[in-house]
Amino acid sequence: MVKIKATNQALLGPLQQVTGIVERRHTLPILSNVLISASGGTVDFIATDLEVQITAKASLEGAPAEGAVTVGARKLYDILRSLPDDAEVALEAKENRMVVRAGKSRFNLQTLAAADFPRMVDSKDAARSLALPQKALKHALGLVQFAMAVQDIRYYLNGVLLSVEKDTLRVVATDGHRLSYAAEKLDHELESLEAILPRKTVLELIKLLSDTDDPVSLTIGSNQVRFSLGGIEIVSKIVEGKFPDYLKVIPTTHKNRVSLDRVVLAQSLNRAAILSNEKIRGVRLVFTKNALSIICTNNEQEEAEESLTIDYDGDPLDIGFNISY
């Protein structure tokens, strides 16, 4: 039997941190549930999709009745989110039901046995550990995540390559059409390591990491990586396979270079995109001396053109891109 009393705020935060990986539909119904495990003065909320597992802890003033149970993650999250932050919430689970009480509200939920919850098994092989500032890892992943492949048959592209070499953190993503690369200088040299993180792990890390210098510790084995940050622990499988040699793909011999205001360029592209071809999404960038023309056309022979004054003295250049990229 599980019996927990706490303020809504104390329970909602940890539950929200793990609910992001819970899918609404699963062939295995228990994967839609969150495992609630009470022991001592803490309650662990655990969710998994068999590839990633997230654990978040709630510290309570009064010791809950020890035990474990699983309940629908989204339903419980929606209930707690609808209550005031300072509401006193009581969770009581016995047999195959959980009752949630707060003030004059009462909810009766179905539960599944904690023993059937498929927790990820800790890797027993030798692992390497290091610590990074959370904001460095979050910033780097945020810069490249858009280029990750989505369900590509080349499974090693469905994620991000994480590489640490001496005092440099590198992250790389590509879907075969575009490649993004970001590097962050670290305060001190670390042991070299390399791993491909799954797409879902990357997206959850970006949400959970903070913009501070607080550390996130990584423990990387042959097939598993563990992130610890604050009261949150993320265990993820590592994508097997060889990531493409991205250094050979990035050109080093281009002689024409131009620097542009990012915001001005993005605004011009957004306006031109209104008249782009819906399928091809093509845009022409025409560079001439100190000028850039951005041109989009569609099947109705409509055309949008944006002209920018730039600092450019290279060769005339007419080049096409997918404007979404």
C-alpha positions in Angstrom: 0.0 0.0 0.0 1.2 3.5 -0.9 0.1 6.5 1.1 1.5 10.0 0.4 0.5 13.4 1.7 2.2 16.6 0.3 1.5 19.9 -1.2 0.6 19.8 -4.9 3.7 21.8 -5.8 6.0 19.2 -4.3 4.5 16.4 -6.4 3.7 18.2 -9.6 7.3 19.3 -10.4 8.9 15.8 -10.4 5.9 14.3 -12.1 6.1 16.9 -14.9 9.8 16.1 -15.4 9.2 12.4 -16.2 5.9 12.6 -18.1 7.5 14.0 -21.3 8.7 10.6 -22.4 5.3 8.9 -21.8 3.5 8.1 -25.1 -0.3 8.2 -25.0 -0.7 4.9 -26.9 1.5 1.8 -26.3 1.3 -1.8 -27.2 2.4 -2.4 -23.6 -0.2 -0.6 -21.5 2.0 -0.2 -18.4 4.4 2.1 -20.4 1.6 4.7 -20.2 2.0 4.6 -16.5 4.4 6.3 -14.0 6.0 4.2 -11.3 5.6 5.9 -7.9 8.0 4.4 -5.3 7.9 5.8 -1.7 10.7 5.2 0.8 11.8 7.1 3.8 11.1 10.8 3.2 11.3 10.7 -0.6 9.1 9.6 -3.5 10.6 8.5 -6.8 8.6 9.1 -10.0 9.9 6.9 -12.8 8.8 6.8 -16.5 10.2 4.8 -19.4 9.6 4.0 -23.1 12.2 1.1 -23.0 14.8 3.3 -24.7 15.0 6.1 -22.1 14.1 6.1 -18.4 13.7 9.3 -16.3 13.6 9.4 -12.5 12.7 12.5 -10.5 12.6 12.7 -6.7 10.2 14.5 -4.4 11.3 15.2 -0.8 8.5 15.2 1.7 8.3 16.5 5.2 6.3 13.5 6.5 7.5 10.0 5.8 5.0 8.3 3.3 3.9 4.7 3.7 6.5 2.7 1.9 5.6 0.9 -1.3 5.4 1.2 -5.0 2.6 1.3 -7.6 2.0 2.5 -11.2 -0.8 4.8 -12.4 -1.6 6.6 -15.7 1.0 9.3 -16.0 -0.9 11.7 -18.1 -4.1 11.4 -16.1 -2.3 12.0 -12.7 -0.4 14.9 -14.2 -3.6 16.5 -15.6 -5.3 16.1 -12.2 -2.4 17.7 -10.2 -2.0 20.5 -12.8 -5.6 21.4 -12.5 -5.3 21.9 -8.7 -3.8 25.0 -6.9 -0.1 24.8 -6.2 -0.6 25.1 -2.4 -3.4 22.4 -2.3 -2.8 19.6 0.1 -2.9 16.4 -1.9 -3.3 12.8 -0.6 -2.5 9.8 -2.7 -3.6 6.4 -1.4 -3.2 3.2 -3.4 -4.3 -0.3 -2.5 -5.3 -3.3 -4.4 -5.7 -2.0 -8.0 -7.0 1.5 -7.4 -5.5 4.9 -6.4 -7.6 7.6 -4.8 -6.4 11.2 -5.2 -7.9 13.7 -2.7 -7.5 17.5 -2.5 -9.9 19.6 -0.7 -13.4 18.6 -1.8 -12.0 16.9 -5.0 -11.7 13.2 -5.3 -10.4 11.1 -8.2 -10.4 7.3 -8.4 -7.7 5.9 -10.8 -6.9 2.4 -12.0 -3.4 1.1 -11.1 -1.1 -1.7 -12.4 1.4 -3.7 -10.3 4.8 -2.1 -9.7 6.5 -5.5 -10.2 5.4 -5.5 -13.9 7.0 -2.1 -14.6 9.9 -2.6 -17.1 12.7 -0.7 -15.4 15.9 -0.4 -17.4 18.7 -2.7 -16.1 21.9 -0.9 -15.1 24.8 -1.7 -17.4 27.5 -3.7 -15.6 30.4 -3.0 -18.0 33.2 -0.5 -17.3 32.0 3.1 -17.6 33.7 6.5 -17.9 32.4 9.4 -16.0 32.7 13.2 -16.4 30.9 16.4 -15.4 29.9 19.3 -17.5 28.1 22.7 -16.9 24.4 22.2 -17.7 24.2 25.3 -19.8 27.1 24.2 -22.0 25.5 20.9 -22.8 22.0 22.4 -23.2 23.3 25.2 -25.5 25.2 22.8 -27.7 22.3 20.3 -28.1 19.9 23.1 -28.8 22.0 24.4 -31.7 22.1 21.0 -33.5 18.9 19.1 -32.6 16.9 20.4 -35.6 19.1 18.4 -38.0 18.4 15.0 -36.4 16.8 12.4 -38.7 13.3 11.1 -37.8 12.9 7.3 -38.1 15.6 7.0 -40.8 16.5 3.5 -41.8 20.1 4.6 -41.1 19.4 4.4 -37.4 22.7 6.0 -36.4 21.3 9.3 -37.8 18.3 9.3 -35.5 20.2 11.1 -32.8 23.2 13.3 -31.9 26.8 12.4 -31.8 28.2 13.6 -28.4 32.0 13.9 -28.4 34.4 15.1 -25.7 38.1 15.6 -26.5 40.3 17.3 -24.0 38.7 20.7 -23.2 36.2 20.7 -26.1 32.6 19.4 -26.2 31.3 18.7 -29.8 27.8 17.7 -30.8 26.9 16.8 -34.4 23.5 15.9 -36.1 22.6 15.1 -39.7 19.7 13.7 -41.6 21.6 13.1 -44.8 20.5 16.4 -46.3 21.9 18.9 -43.8 24.4 18.7 -41.0 24.8 20.9 -37.9 27.9 21.0 -35.7 28.5 22.9 -32.5 31.5 23.0 -30.1 31.7 24.3 -26.6 35.0 25.1 -24.8 35.1 23.5 -21.3 36.9 24.9 -18.3 39.3 22.0 -18.0 40.4 18.9 -19.9 38.3 15.7 -19.7 38.7 12.1 -20.7 37.9 11.5 -24.4 34.7 9.8 -25.2 32.1 9.5 -27.9 28.5 8.3 -28.0 25.3 8.6 -30.2 22.4 9.8 -28.1 18.9 8.8 -29.3 16.6 11.6 -30.6 14.2 11.3 -27.7 17.0 11.5 -25.1 18.3 14.7 -26.7 14.9 16.4 -26.7 14.3 15.5 -23.1 17.7 16.7 -22.0 17.1 20.1 -23.7 13.9 20.4 -21.7 15.4 19.3 -18.3 18.9 21.0 -18.4 19.1 24.4 -16.8 20.9 27.6 -18.1 23.3 27.5 -15.1 26.8 26.3 -14.4 25.4 23.6 -12.1 27.0 20.3 -13.2 25.4 17.5 -15.1 27.3 14.2 -14.6 27.6 11.7 -17.4 28.4 8.0 -17.0 28.9 6.3 -20.4 29.3 2.6 -20.9 29.3 0.5 -24.0 25.5 0.5 -24.6 24.1 2.9 -22.0 24.6 6.5 -20.8 23.4 8.0 -17.5 22.8 11.7 -16.8 22.4 13.0 -13.3 21.3 16.6 -12.7 19.9 17.9 -9.5 17.2 15.4 -8.4 16.8 14.0 -11.9 18.4 10.9 -13.4 18.1 10.0 -17.1 19.2 6.5 -18.2 19.3 6.0 -22.0 20.4 3.4 -24.5 23.2 4.4 -26.8 22.6 4.1 -30.6 24.8 1.5 -32.0 26.6 2.1 -35.3 29.3 4.3 -36.8 28.4 8.0 -37.2 29.5 9.5 -40.5 32.9 11.2 -40.7 31.4 14.7 -40.4 34.9 16.4 -40.8 35.1 15.2 -44.4 31.6 16.6 -45.1 32.3 20.2 -43.8 34.0 22.2 -46.6 37.2 24.0 -45.8 38.1 25.5 -49.2 35.2 27.9 -49.9 36.7 31.3 -50.8 33.5 33.3 -50.8 32.4 34.4 -47.3 29.8 36.7 -46.0 28.5 37.7 -42.6 24.8 38.6 -42.2 22.5 39.8 -39.4 20.8 36.6 -38.4 17.5 38.2 -37.4 17.2 40.3 -40.6 18.0 37.3 -42.7 15.4 35.1 -40.9 12.7 37.8 -41.2 13.4 38.2 -45.0 13.3 34.4 -45.5 10.0 34.1 -43.6 8.4 36.7 -45.8 9.7 35.2 -49.0 8.6 31.7 -47.9 4.9 32.8 -48.1 5.1 32.4 -51.9 7.5 29.4 -52.0 6.5 26.1 -53.7 4.7 24.0 -51.0 6.4 20.8 -52.0 9.9 21.8 -53.0 10.2 24.8 -50.6 13.0 26.2 -52.7 14.6 29.6 -52.3 17.3 31.3 -54.5 20.0 33.3 -52.9 21.7 35.6 -55.5 24.9 37.3 -54.2 26.3 40.3 -56.1 28.6 43.0 -54.9 27.3 44.2 -51.6 23.8 42.9 -52.3 21.8 39.7 -51.6 18.5 38.9 -53.4 16.2 36.3 -51.8 13.7 34.9 -54.4 10.9 32.4 -54.1 8.4 31.3 -56.7 5.5 28.8 -56.9 3.4 26.9 -59.4 1.1 29.9 -59.9 4.0 31.9 -61.3 3.8 34.2 -58.2 7.1 35.5 -56.9 8.5 37.1 -53.8 11.8 39.0 -53.7 13.7 40.5 -50.8 16.8 42.6 -51.2 19.4 43.1 -48.5 22.5 45.3 -48.5 25.4 43.3 -47.3 29.2 43.5 -47.0 30.2 41.2 -49.9 33.0 41.6 -52.4 33.3 38.0 -53.6 32.3 36.3 -56.9 28.7 36.6 -58.1 26.8 33.5 -56.8 23.3 32.1 -57.5 22.5 29.2 -55.2 19.4 27.3 -54.2 18.3 25.9 -50.8 15.3 24.4 -49.1 14.0 27.4 -47.2 12.8 25.3 -44.3 16.4 24.3 -43.7 
